[in-house]
Amino acid sequence: MNLVFEHFDLYLRAFGWTVLLFLASALASLVIGTVLAAMRVGPVSILRAASTAYITVVRNTPLLVMFLLICVGLPTVGITFRFVEDWHLDAFYFRSCIALTLYTSTFVAEAIRSGINAVPLGQAEAARAVGLTFGGTMTQVVLPQAFRAIVPPLASVMIALLKNTSVAYVFGVVEATARMKYFTNITARDEGVFVLFALGYIVLVEMVSLGAYSLERRWKVSRA
């Protein structure tokens, strides 16, 4: 543990990268997952079939394979995201965000779809009766109610995403797990290092859980 405390700035910086990776992937996953869910329950059969196929394939693909496809496969076929270099972004970090987003968005989509199905059908029918389009019905009537119903399952998806960021260290992102590996490689005793980094992950997971719990309670109060 003394080694970690002596280089505590590296410890904090590593978890900073973990938090940034989590936040970027979480926001993108929420946007893409919402679009996928809307396509899945929408009236256009082609979009419904495409979203169903995409969700089925990606959800059944291991996360490590997704990382390999994005971080190794795309550069191999010449897709290098030149704008990443132009904007001075970290290429490993950007590709890891893509892999995590594509993977997590499918679970977000299924959670949102379950919330949409929980909304009484009469709500959507009443919205259409007053002249709202499908898009207006989803954004103004259905999705606001669906998001209130899916806070617990969506929180579980976000917690899984937070822990899944550890896979990024294999592909060059110096986040918490990569820094833990660095410390364990230069010390003979690993137990203290493992405990400190495990505590860091526990704190982050509890923060996500507390945020979801607070949001759920606030929405319950507003409905009451």
C-alpha positions, 0 to 999 in steps of 0.5 A: 500500500505504501507504494500506492500512497507514495504515487497517489497522484497516479492512482487518482489520475488512473481513476480519472481516466476510468471516470471519463471513459465511463461518462463518455460511453454512458452518454453515448450509450443512452443516446444510441440505446434510446434510438435503437429502442424507438426503432425496435418498437416503431411502425417501420418494419425495416428499421424494426428488423434492423434494430432487432438484428443489431441488438441480438448480434451485439448482445451475444458478442463478448465484449473482448471481441468487440474491443478487438473488432474496433481497436484492432480490426478497423485499423487493419482495414484502413479505418483510422479516424483521422479526425482523432489526431486532428483534434489531438484526442487519444486514439486508444481512448476513442476506440475504447469508447466506441467499443463500450458504447456499441456494446452497452447501447444494446443493453440500454435499448432493451432496458428502455424497451421494457420501460416503453412496454410498461407504459399503458397503450392508451397513453400512446393512443391518446397522444396519436388521437390528438394529432401527435406523430410517432416521434412526438408521441415517443418524446413527449408521452412515452419515453418520459414515463418509460425512463421513470420505470427503468431507473433500477435496470438502467443503473445495473447497466451503467454499473456493468459499464463502469466495471467493463471499462477495465477491459480497455487497459488491454488496448493501451488505455491507462485507466485504473486496472492498467495502473493497478497492473503497473503497481503489482509488477513492481512490488512483491506483495500485491494484496494491498494494491488490490484492496486499494483499487478494489475500494476505488471501484466500490466507491464509484459503483456506490456513487452510481447506485446512490445517484440512481436511487436519488433520481428514483426517489425524486421521480416518485415524489414528483408523481405523488 
